[in-house]
Amino acid sequence: MKNNFRKKINHVAIIPDGNRRWAKGVGKTPSEGHRMGAQRIEELSRNALKSGVKYLTFWGSSKENLKKRPLDEKRESLNFN
């Protein structure tokens, strides 16, 4: 039986979570964790486009979460190239 599930997906929403925890667990800075998360988002975006997904939504962060983060970390997370 052929799986046609991907062809039926119209909208994908992604809530990245755990970048800081991952970074801490592998001895990296929070900013490095956010950078890796951004790279994964790029990969997911390319794959979604190739699969025919029309709408892709990402939740970046809540105001409450941003209030808890150091200013340098917030600045770095907005400067990914």
N, C-alpha and C positions, 0 to 999 in steps of 0.2 A: 504494500500500500504506500503510495507516494505521499509525502508530507507537503501540503500546500499552505501550511500555517503562515509562513513569512509573506506570502502574496496577499494575505488578507489584512495585514497590519497597516493601519493608516496613520496612527499617532502613537509615539512612544514618549513617555515622560521618565526622566532619570533624576534621582535625588542622590547625588554623591555623598557618601558618608564614610568617615574613618580614615581620611588622608593623614590627619595628625597622628592618630593611633598607629597606623601602618608605619609612618616615618619613625616614630619613637621605638617601635618594635624592631626596626632594622638599623637603628643607630643614626638616623638622619634627622635633619631639622624639619620643623613643621612646613617651612617654605618648600623644601624638597618634596615633601609629601603632597603638597598642593600642586607642584609642578608635575609630578607623576600622575596625579588625578586629572590634570588638564590634558596630558598626553592621551590618557585613556578616553577622555571625552572626544578628542579629535578622532581617535580610532573608531569609537562607537558611531560618531557622526558619519564618517566615510562608509562604514558598513551599513548603516541605516539607509543612506542614499542609494547605495548599490542594491539594496533589498527592496527599494521602492517605497520606503516610508515617506509620507508626504509632510508630516508635522513632527518636529522633534522639540521637546521642552526639557530644559535643565533648570533645576532649582539650585541657585548659587549659595545663598545663605540667608538666614533670618537676621533682622536688626538685633535681636537679643543675642544671637551668637556672635555677631560682629562686635558688639559692645564688650565682650569678654576677651577679645584678641588684642595683642599688642599692635600699636600703630605700624611698626615696621612690617609685621606679618601681613597686615591688611594691604599695605602698599605693594609689597612683593606679589601678593596674590592677584593684583590687578595689572601687573606688568609682564605677563607671560607672552613670549613671542612665538 
